């Protein structure tokens, strides 16, 4: 009888700073804070009805994931990654996620395939809806979390979570068009089928393509925004 490796138990209880960090991150991802904008501790402390200590710790958590940058005597500001940094982070995320998938056992892969099937079907439906972008990104992010929870290497899962958080704003750009969402849904289905059949090489290739496609579209849109800025300034 083969002994399966012990899977790290998922943490259900989150500290107050972690909960605040999640809320701040959601606000940043939703565009409530612009890149480069300062995040004021006193306003957040008032919003969450806490002292500035938990808020400060929450901002440190986000700084660890390169979501904010804390400057001496200037406070925390939302980061604005360069196009090269976006490319580098996506590339690392894609390779590490592919490695994680390729190391699953056949049993783990089949279980993961069954777990993600319903959400993949939801993506296929949302991809047909012109106004389904927000729900598509939310479902895709949830699938990413499920994938990370399947990882038996706790440290790798933590790194993948950090990379996913760093790239979420740019993943949203990468899924902004209906054509890209349809392509993403196809990639998720290819991944799910690879896991189900036990073809882990195909599954790893699919997840790397999934992340790489988002990276390329995000960069395309960032380059378009950069090129449009001088023209707008000249008007």
Secondary structure, DSSP 4 states (H G I P E B T S, - for coil): -PPPPPPPPPP----HHHHHHHHHHHHHHTTSS-TT-EE-HHHHHHHHTS-HHHHHHHHHHHHHTTSEEEETTTEEEE----HHHHHHHHHHHHHHHHHHHHTS-HHHHHHHHHHHHHHHHHHHHHTT-TT-HHHHHHHHHHHHHHHHHT-S-HHHHHHHHHHHHHHHHHHHHHT-SHHHHHHHHHHHHHHHHHHHHT-HHHHHHHHHHHHHHHHHHHHHHHHHHHHHHHHHHH-
